Amino acid sequence: MATAQQSYTISAKDAVDIAFKNVMDLKNARLDYNITAAKNKEITGMAYPQVSASIQGNHYLTLPLIQFPDATEVSIYDILKKEGVKDGSGNPITADGQFNVRNFSFFSPWNINAGATVQQLLFEPQVFVGLQARKALLESGTLQIKVAEDKVKEAVYKSYYAVLIAEKQLWYITESKKRLQKLAHDIEEMFKNGFVEKLDIDKTTVSLNNTTAVENQLRNGIVIGYAMLKMNLGLSQSDTLFLKDSLTALQVKDGMLDESFSYEDRNEVKLLNKAKQLQGFDIKRYKLSYFPTVSAFYGFQETGQRSSAAQSSNSKPWFWYNTNQIGLSINIPIFDGFQKKYKIQQSKFALQKVENTLEQTKLGIDLERTIAKNNLANAILNMDIQEDNMQLAERVYNTEKKKYEAGLGSSFTILQSDTDLQQAQSNYFKALYDAIIARVSYLKAMGKL
């Protein structure tokens, strides 16, 4: 769906807040948390009473039959024997053991059954452990979001300051271009009056062209930088951004003396510790599966039958009756081929893997902190040196400019001093960028970003 173009005037903190709302990876992380919360409620629901109801109606087109011996024949032979009746040969009349059978059905043509069942789980290992692990699962989901936020925050800060520094550098380049344009104009006038050579005009034009080329490169870099920043913020490329922060060497150095650190400051470590806890619940789940599963139940059923014979005899056409039952169900595991035993082993091995990953992560964090600390120290040292060089080059340029305006200097000298000033400014802004990137990396390594 297309969205209207929007304009944002943002600080670095504003940029992070916008990214937290828009970046798809964070949205997916929050959806994963919601999925975990829903699963928790699903497990909780298993501990509640389970109620079900059913209703069924049927009509037998052909009634099911069973066979019974004809009771009337048996009764006749019993009477003849009792009365002493004999056949023509004077022998008692008895049955020969062969009786006719009659087909009989216990079913009525029309039947209706309706019932309800309530079942309450009293103890089931997986549900029991799942209820205990609910809080840990939600905390794990929260930490996964925080780990994702740390990555987004780092990317946003780096892209934000890259554009901010490039814009500041562009301002200095634009000022240099204005100076060279004025110098070119002055030399053109002096050439018209015969005070300088054509060579002075050519040298000035070369410097002006080089400065223009650098300006164009910076502008193109800024456009790309803004595009990257919008991407990191989850914004459309059609949106407009204005950066309102400023950046100085003092801001880069702020808070660098605080070197307090705990592994728990890093969300990755917190997440792995929570994974250890959850793996412990998994082991407990399999151990408890040796215990019986216990549940209580209650059932009620109402049954109705209707037959044409009852209807023709003017009696009530439907015969109704109900049944009630209550009971306790206990499922006792006896032997499962050692499946539970090996599941416990698998979970213990998985726990060892998490512990190994945690130790490896701590070693990686130690290395990251060492590298980040040294990089930051070197970056700040280089930034201070380049700042001094830029101020020195500016003083040299101002001195040469005054000498040139007083007629005591040459165009070559002032052009060279302007080139040196531009180079010093470029070196300073590169050092400033390296320093702020090193600061962001250091704060991330210390868990304080």
ABEGO torsion letter per residue (X at the ends): XBBBBBBBBBBAAAAAAAAAAABAAAAAAAAAAAAAAAAAAAAAAAABBBBBBBBBBBBBABBBBBBBBBAAAAAAAAAAAAAGBBBAAGBBBBBAGBBBBBBBBABBABBBBBBBBBBBBABBAAAAAAAAAAAAAAAAAAAAAAAAAAAAAAAAAAAAAAAAAAAAAAAAAAAAAAAAAAAAAAAAAAAAAGABBAAAAAAAAAAAAAAAAAAAAAAAAAAAAAAAAAAAAGBBAABBBBBABBBBAAAAABGAABABBBAAABAAAAAAAAAAAAAAAAAAAAAAAABBBBBBBBBBBBBBBBBAAAAAAGBBABBBBBBBBBBBBBBBBABAGGAAAAAAAAAAAAAAAAAAAAAAAAAAAAAAAAAAAAAAAAAAAAAAAAAAAAAAAAAAAAAAAAAAAAGABBAAAAAAAAAAAAAAAAAAAAAAAAAAAAAAAAAAAAGAX
